[in-house]
Amino acid sequence: MIEQKKPRAALLSLPWADCHSPSIQIGCLASYARRAGFDVDAVHLHLNATATMGINEYMLIVAHPPFGEVLCAALVYPRYADRILNSLEYAPFDVRSYFENIQGVLDNTIGDIDWSPYDIVGFTITNQQFFSSLYVSRLIKKNYPAVKIVFGGRCVAGVLGRSVLENFPEVDWCIDGEGEFAFVELLRCIKAGKQRPERCVPGLIYRSAKAIRTTERRQLQNLAGMPDPDFEQYYSAAEELRKRYHIDVKPILPVEESRGCIYRCAFCSHWRYFDGHRLRPARDVADSIRRQSRRYGINSVALVSSLIITGGRQKLFRMIASQKKDYSMFCEVRADISREELALMKSAGVMRVQAGVEALDTALLKKMQKGTSVIENLSVMKHCEELGIYM
């Protein structure tokens, strides 16, 4: 019997992701696929740009969207590069120098890697990563045409992903919705030798002979027992930045608390990307914080969720507080959270929150379908000030 080749994949996080954080998306996806028996590398290439440009210069771009997208759009459309760069004449930096810098970083980084062992290279597309990912995809496809390119993330879901496939032939597939089932099924189809795996893969946007098509989404219904994300490469690279380049990256540890959202704010796409809201068990979250904090030596933690549901997570923060660790935590909350709940979170180490105070006008809040009031917005600011929680 001929042994089937086990496919190998790489998952990449490109500029302009925050250099102080690993990608929770590729970390979770890599661990999930490995548990299914596949070889997956999670690579945080945005640290390469930080090493070359310096942390202040890199974070200047991160803090000023859409500068990063415009710079990399000039790479994707070299014919119009001058016109694109001229649109940044108001930027607080030397546009041409930054453009040459990021082009050199991406060209050298991608050119130094042998991509031939990989069957799939996947990209997480979040804020300011679209055009850098397109440019890198083009570089890989030029020299390794057999490598399949897949994009995933909210920025390529639904009609956005269809548009990507219509306009950029270097991208083979986009994942519509969560990536776990789709990515693992893609790897299984490749292992089985299927030439056209698309119809077997849930939540996949693909090209057929006549049109761009999408298979039905499928997502995890239960977040219990999820493996810890793989951040090994990121923290190793961050340590090298400190030792070799004297760049003081201050890494945080992202920990998944939930997926989806029960609210339907008019300005947000989060609830459109996820089908429903799913809590990860409190014990799983608390244990994951403890394990990963010990493993990587990181006490700065960001609870990754659209928001912490008020009234339902006291158990979680009591568990975290019982660890008696010197955590410095960030999480997202709603303005209707009580002072008592904020005090409990503070006892667990929550030092910073984002409360979504978008306006202090009742009519505007109603138009946003926010579901909170002006008095609640004022109250949460008052409570955080009293408790020493930064907003």
C-alpha positions in Angstrom: 0.0 0.0 0.0 1.3 3.4 -0.9 1.4 5.7 2.1 -0.4 9.0 1.5 1.6 12.1 1.9 0.6 14.2 4.9 0.1 17.8 3.7 2.0 20.6 5.3 0.6 24.1 5.8 1.8 27.5 6.9 -0.4 30.2 8.5 0.9 33.7 8.3 0.3 37.0 10.1 1.5 39.9 8.0 2.0 43.6 8.7 0.3 45.6 10.0 -0.7 43.5 12.9 0.2 44.9 16.4 3.7 43.8 17.1 2.9 43.5 20.8 0.5 40.6 20.2 0.6 37.2 18.5 -2.3 36.4 16.1 -5.0 34.6 18.0 -6.5 33.5 14.7 -3.5 31.6 13.4 -2.6 30.4 16.8 -6.0 28.7 17.4 -6.2 27.4 13.8 -2.7 25.9 13.9 -3.3 24.1 17.2 -6.7 22.8 16.0 -5.2 21.4 12.8 -2.3 19.8 14.6 -4.7 18.0 16.9 -6.3 16.6 13.8 -2.9 15.2 12.7 -1.5 17.8 10.3 1.8 19.7 10.2 1.1 23.4 10.5 3.5 26.3 11.1 2.2 29.5 12.6 4.5 32.3 11.5 4.2 35.9 12.7 5.9 37.8 9.9 4.8 41.2 11.2 7.7 41.0 13.7 10.1 40.9 10.7 8.9 44.3 9.7 9.2 45.5 13.3 12.9 44.3 13.4 13.8 46.2 10.2 11.8 49.4 10.7 12.1 49.8 14.5 9.2 49.6 16.9 8.3 53.3 16.9 8.2 53.5 13.1 6.2 50.3 12.8 3.6 51.2 15.5 3.2 54.6 13.9 1.6 52.8 11.0 -0.4 50.5 13.2 -1.9 53.5 15.1 -2.8 55.4 12.0 -5.0 53.3 9.7 -5.4 53.2 6.7 -1.8 54.2 6.1 -0.5 50.6 6.1 -3.1 49.5 3.6 -2.3 52.4 1.3 1.4 51.7 1.4 0.9 48.0 0.6 -1.7 48.8 -2.1 1.1 50.6 -3.9 3.0 47.3 -3.9 0.0 45.4 -5.3 -0.6 48.0 -8.0 3.0 49.1 -9.0 1.7 50.8 -12.1 -0.2 53.3 -9.9 2.2 53.4 -7.1 3.1 57.1 -7.4 -0.5 58.1 -7.5 -1.3 55.9 -4.5 1.6 57.2 -2.4 0.8 60.8 -3.3 -2.6 60.3 -1.5 -0.5 60.1 1.7 0.9 63.6 1.4 -0.6 64.4 4.8 1.0 61.4 6.6 3.3 62.2 9.6 6.2 60.3 8.1 8.4 60.0 5.0 6.1 58.0 2.7 8.7 57.0 0.2 11.1 55.7 2.8 8.4 53.7 4.5 7.3 52.3 1.2 10.8 51.1 0.3 11.2 49.7 3.8 8.1 47.5 3.8 8.8 46.4 0.2 12.3 45.4 1.2 11.1 43.6 4.3 8.5 41.5 2.4 10.7 40.8 -0.6 13.6 39.6 1.6 11.5 37.7 4.1 9.5 35.8 1.5 12.6 35.2 -0.7 14.5 33.7 2.2 11.9 31.0 2.8 11.6 27.8 0.9 7.9 27.4 0.3 8.1 24.2 -1.7 7.3 21.9 1.3 4.0 23.6 1.8 0.8 22.5 0.2 -1.2 25.4 1.6 -0.2 28.9 2.8 -3.0 30.6 4.7 -3.3 34.3 5.7 -5.4 35.8 8.4 -6.9 39.1 7.1 -7.7 41.5 9.9 -7.1 45.3 10.1 -4.5 46.6 7.6 -3.4 43.1 6.5 -5.3 42.8 3.2 -2.8 44.3 0.7 0.3 43.1 2.5 -1.2 39.5 2.3 -2.0 40.0 -1.4 1.5 41.1 -2.2 3.1 38.2 -0.3 0.7 35.8 -2.0 1.8 37.1 -5.4 5.5 36.6 -4.5 4.9 33.0 -3.4 2.7 32.1 -6.4 5.3 33.5 -8.8 8.0 31.1 -7.6 5.9 28.3 -6.2 2.8 28.1 -8.4 1.8 24.7 -6.9 1.3 26.2 -3.5 -2.4 26.9 -2.7 -3.2 30.2 -1.2 -6.2 30.6 1.2 -7.4 33.8 2.9 -9.5 33.8 6.1 -11.0 36.3 8.5 -13.9 38.8 8.7 -12.3 41.0 6.0 -12.8 38.3 3.4 -16.1 36.8 4.5 -19.2 36.7 2.3 -19.3 39.1 -0.6 -15.8 40.4 0.3 -14.3 37.0 -0.3 -16.2 36.6 -3.6 -14.7 39.9 -4.7 -11.2 38.8 -3.8 -11.5 35.7 -6.0 -13.0 37.7 -8.9 -10.1 40.1 -8.9 -7.0 38.4 -7.6 -6.1 35.1 -9.3 -3.2 34.4 -6.9 -5.7 33.6 -4.2 -7.2 30.1 -4.6 -9.8 30.1 -1.8 -11.4 32.3 0.9 -12.9 30.9 4.0 -16.4 32.2 4.8 -16.7 32.3 8.6 -14.7 30.3 11.2 -11.8 28.5 9.8 -11.4 25.3 11.9 -13.7 22.9 9.9 -12.8 24.4 6.5 -9.1 24.4 7.0 -8.9 20.8 8.3 -11.2 19.5 5.6 -9.0 21.2 2.9 -6.0 19.4 4.4 -7.9 16.1 4.4 -8.9 16.5 0.8 -5.3 17.3 -0.2 -4.1 14.2 1.7 -6.7 12.1 -0.2 -5.4 13.4 -3.5 -8.6 15.2 -4.5 -7.9 17.7 -7.3 -11.0 19.8 -6.7 -11.8 19.6 -3.0 -14.1 22.6 -2.9 -17.5 20.9 -2.8 -16.4 18.8 0.2 -15.3 21.7 2.3 -17.7 23.8 4.5 -17.6 27.5 4.4 -15.4 27.8 1.4 -15.5 30.4 -1.4 -14.1 29.0 -4.6 -14.1 29.4 -8.4 -16.1 27.0 -10.5 -16.1 26.9 -14.3 -19.0 29.3 -14.5 -19.0 31.4 -11.3 -17.7 32.1 -7.8 -19.5 29.8 -5.4 -19.7 29.3 -1.6 -20.4 26.2 0.3 -22.6 26.2 3.5 -20.8 27.5 6.6 -20.0 25.2 9.5 -18.7 26.4 12.8 -17.8 25.0 16.2 -20.9 24.7 18.4 -19.0 23.9 21.6 -15.8 25.7 22.6 -15.1 23.3 25.5 -11.8 21.4 25.3 -10.2 23.6 22.7 -6.4 23.3 22.6 -4.2 26.2 23.7 -3.2 28.4 20.7 0.3 28.0 19.3 2.3 31.2 20.0 5.8 29.6 20.2 7.2 31.2 17.1 5.9 34.6 18.1 7.3 34.7 21.6 10.7 33.3 20.3 10.8 36.0 17.7 9.9 38.7 20.2 12.7 37.5 22.5 15.2 37.7 19.5 14.0 41.3 18.8 14.9 42.2 22.4 18.3 40.4 22.5 19.5 41.0 18.9 18.0 44.3 17.9 17.4 45.8 21.4 13.7 46.3 20.4 11.5 46.2 23.5 8.4 44.5 22.4 6.0 44.1 25.3 4.1 41.0 24.4 0.6 40.3 25.6 -1.1 36.9 25.8 -4.5 36.7 24.0 -6.9 34.2 25.4 -10.2 33.3 23.8 -13.1 33.8 26.1 -16.1 33.5 23.6 -17.1 33.8 20.0 -19.9 35.8 18.5 -22.2 38.4 20.1 -25.7 38.5 21.3 -26.1 42.1 20.2 -26.8 43.6 16.8 -25.1 47.0 16.7 -25.6 48.6 13.3 -21.9 49.6 12.9 -20.4 46.2 13.7 -19.8 43.2 11.5 -18.9 40.8 14.3 -22.4 39.3 14.6 -22.6 38.8 10.8 -19.4 36.8 10.8 -20.3 34.4 13.6 -23.6 32.5 13.9 -24.7 33.1 17.4 -22.8 33.5 20.6 -20.8 30.8 22.3 -19.1 31.0 25.7 -16.0 29.0 26.4 -16.4 27.2 29.8 -15.0 29.3 32.7 -12.7 26.6 33.9 -11.2 26.2 30.4 -10.5 30.0 30.1 -9.0 30.2 33.6 -6.8 27.1 33.1 -5.7 28.3 29.7 -4.6 31.7 31.2 -2.7 29.9 34.0 -0.9 27.4 31.6 0.0 29.9 28.9 1.1 32.5 31.3 3.5 30.0 32.9 4.6 28.6 29.6 5.5 32.0 28.0 6.3 34.0 31.1 3.6 36.6 30.3 1.3 38.2 32.8 -0.3 40.7 30.4 -3.5 39.1 29.2 -6.1 40.1 26.7 -9.4 38.3 26.9 -10.4 37.9 23.2 -14.2 38.3 22.7 -16.6 40.9 21.4 -17.5 41.6 25.0 -17.7 40.0 28.4 -21.4 39.2 29.0 -22.5 41.0 32.2 -24.1 38.9 34.8 -22.7 35.7 33.5 -19.0 35.6 34.1 -18.5 36.1 37.8 -17.4 32.5 38.1 -14.6 33.1 35.6 -13.2 36.1 37.3 -13.4 34.4 40.7 -11.4 31.5 39.3 -8.8 33.9 37.9 -8.6 35.8 41.1 -8.1 32.6 43.1 -4.9 31.9 41.1 -3.3 34.9 43.0 -1.2 35.9 40.1 -0.1 39.4 39.2 -2.1 39.6 36.0 -2.7 42.8 34.0 -5.8 42.1 31.9 -7.8 43.8 29.2 -11.3 42.9 28.1 -14.3 44.4 26.3 -17.5 45.1 28.2 -20.8 46.9 27.7 -21.7 50.1 29.4 -24.5 48.5 31.4 -22.0 46.5 33.5 -22.4 47.1 37.2 -19.9 48.6 39.6 -19.9 45.3 41.5 -19.0 43.3 38.4 -16.2 45.8 37.6 -14.8 45.5 41.1 -14.7 41.7 40.8 -12.9 42.0 37.5 -10.4 44.4 39.0 -9.7 41.8 41.8 -8.8 39.3 39.1 -6.4 41.7 37.5 -8.5 43.6 34.9 -6.7 46.9 34.5 -8.1 48.1 31.2 -11.5 47.8 29.5 -13.1 48.9 26.3 -16.7 49.8 27.2 -18.0 50.9 23.8 -19.0 54.4 24.7 -19.6 55.5 21.2 -21.8 58.5 22.0 -23.4 60.6 24.7 -26.5 61.2 22.7 -29.6 59.1 23.2 -30.9 59.6 19.6 -27.6 58.6 18.1 -27.3 55.5 20.3 -30.7 54.4 19.1 -29.6 54.9 15.5 -26.6 52.7 16.2 -28.9 50.1 17.8 -26.5 50.0 20.6 -29.0 49.1 23.3 -27.3 51.3 25.9 -28.2 54.7 27.3 -26.4 57.9 28.0 -26.7 57.4 31.7 -25.1 53.9 31.4 -22.2 55.4 29.4 -21.7 58.0 32.1 -22.0 55.5 34.9 -19.4 53.1 33.5 -16.9 55.9 33.0 -17.5 57.0 36.6 -17.2 53.4 38.0 -13.9 52.8 36.1 -12.4 56.0 37.3 -13.3 55.2 40.9 -11.9 51.6 40.7 -8.7 52.6 38.8 -9.6 50.8 35.6 -8.4 52.5 32.5 -10.8 53.0 29.6 
